Amino acid sequence: MNAKKIFMTLALTSSLLAADAVTKRNFNFVVGVDGDFKAAKQAAEVSRNGRFYIFFPNGEYNIGAQTGDANQRTTFSAAQVSFIGQSMEGVVLYNRCSSEGISVTATLDLQKNASFTYMQDITLQNRSYNDPNSSVNRFVVIRDQADKNIYKNVRMLST
């Protein structure tokens, strides 16, 4: 190996070692510690400091009862929000609709301005009644009307 190649290798190695380490961010809101999901949703919608991080410890969260409309559909309109769960199997966000239909039953309805949403390690579930005598039973777990959203290790359960 000639001197130029050795110098380039050493220069590259030292620049990689000198690079800044990844900075871990704190969560802006921990559900169950800082308040319930309703308080987390309100805090995210008024936050203007870039990305807003919500952490969900293992547990089941009836977001439809807390923040949903009359049919337990929760609309979410804040952009740049991260929903991070402790584990996909252990964190369940759910609702129970009384009326069926694609546009009225979403457990979580991300509005057009809820772009850049990030979800990780969460189960979303629509626990609405499934009538065995009906051929319809359209219950939606997520309705995403926004842009550039990412779902990693997100399980969606519905009919």
C-alpha positions in Angstrom: 0.0 0.0 0.0 1.5 3.4 -0.9 1.7 6.4 1.4 -1.2 8.2 -0.3 -3.6 5.3 0.3 -2.4 4.9 3.9 -3.0 8.6 4.5 -6.5 8.6 3.0 -7.4 5.5 5.1 -6.2 7.2 8.3 -7.9 10.5 7.4 -11.2 8.7 6.7 -10.9 6.6 9.9 -10.2 9.6 12.1 -13.0 11.7 10.6 -15.5 8.8 11.2 -14.3 8.5 14.8 -14.6 12.3 15.3 -18.2 12.4 14.0 -20.8 13.3 16.5 -22.6 10.5 18.1 -26.4 10.1 17.6 -28.2 12.2 20.2 -31.1 10.4 21.8 -34.2 12.6 22.2 -36.4 12.6 25.3 -40.1 12.0 24.8 -42.2 15.1 25.0 -45.1 13.2 26.6 -45.3 9.8 28.3 -48.9 8.6 28.4 -49.8 7.5 31.9 -47.1 9.6 33.5 -47.7 13.1 32.0 -51.4 12.5 31.5 -53.8 10.4 29.3 -54.0 10.2 25.5 -56.4 13.1 25.4 -53.7 15.4 27.1 -51.0 14.0 24.8 -53.1 14.8 21.7 -53.8 18.3 23.0 -50.1 18.9 23.7 -49.1 17.7 20.3 -51.6 19.9 18.5 -50.3 23.1 20.2 -46.6 22.2 20.0 -44.6 24.3 17.6 -41.1 23.1 18.4 -40.5 20.6 15.6 -41.2 16.9 16.0 -43.4 15.9 19.1 -42.7 12.5 20.6 -45.4 10.5 22.5 -44.4 7.4 24.3 -46.9 4.6 25.3 -45.8 2.2 28.0 -47.3 -1.3 27.6 -51.0 -1.2 28.2 -54.3 -0.9 26.5 -55.6 2.6 25.7 -59.2 3.2 24.7 -58.5 6.3 22.7 -62.0 6.2 21.2 -63.6 6.8 24.6 -61.1 9.6 25.4 -60.8 11.6 22.2 -63.3 10.1 19.8 -66.5 11.5 18.4 -70.0 9.9 19.0 -68.8 6.9 17.0 -65.4 6.8 18.8 -63.5 7.9 15.7 -60.4 9.8 16.8 -59.2 12.5 14.4 -55.6 13.7 14.6 -54.4 16.8 12.8 -51.0 17.6 14.2 -48.0 17.2 11.9 -44.6 15.8 12.8 -45.8 13.6 15.7 -44.1 10.3 16.6 -46.2 7.6 18.4 -43.7 5.2 20.0 -44.8 2.1 21.9 -42.9 0.1 24.4 -43.7 -3.1 22.3 -46.0 -3.9 19.4 -47.6 -6.8 21.4 -47.9 -4.8 24.6 -49.3 -1.4 23.4 -52.9 -1.4 22.0 -54.7 1.7 21.0 -58.4 0.9 20.3 -61.9 2.1 19.9 -65.4 0.5 19.8 -67.7 2.0 17.1 -71.5 1.6 17.2 -72.1 2.4 13.5 -70.2 0.8 10.6 -68.7 2.5 7.6 -65.4 3.3 6.1 -65.3 7.0 6.7 -66.8 7.0 10.2 -65.2 4.2 12.2 -61.4 4.7 12.1 -59.7 4.1 15.4 -57.2 6.8 14.3 -58.1 9.2 11.5 -55.0 11.1 10.4 -56.2 14.4 8.7 -54.6 15.9 5.6 -52.4 18.2 7.7 -51.1 15.3 9.9 -48.1 14.7 7.6 -44.8 13.3 8.7 -46.4 11.1 11.4 -44.2 8.2 12.6 -45.6 5.2 14.4 -43.5 2.4 15.9 -44.2 -0.7 18.1 -47.9 -0.2 18.4 -51.1 -2.2 17.8 -54.1 -0.3 16.5 -57.4 -2.1 16.9 -61.0 -1.5 16.1 -63.0 -3.6 18.6 -66.4 -2.9 17.1 -69.1 -5.5 17.2 -68.9 -7.9 14.4 -72.4 -9.1 13.5 -72.2 -12.7 12.2 -75.4 -12.2 10.3 -74.2 -9.1 8.4 -72.3 -9.2 5.1 -70.9 -5.7 5.6 -69.1 -5.1 8.9 -66.8 -2.4 7.6 -64.7 -1.1 10.6 -61.6 0.8 9.8 -58.5 0.8 12.1 -56.7 3.7 10.4 -57.6 6.3 7.9 -54.5 8.1 6.6 -55.3 11.2 4.6 -51.9 12.8 5.1 -48.5 12.5 3.3 -45.2 11.0 4.1 -46.2 8.9 7.1 -44.1 6.0 8.3 -45.3 2.8 10.1 -42.7 0.5 11.6 -43.8 -2.6 13.6 -47.4 -1.5 13.6 -50.1 -4.2 13.8 -53.6 -3.3 12.6 -56.6 -5.4 13.7 -60.1 -4.8 12.4 -62.9 -6.3 10.3 
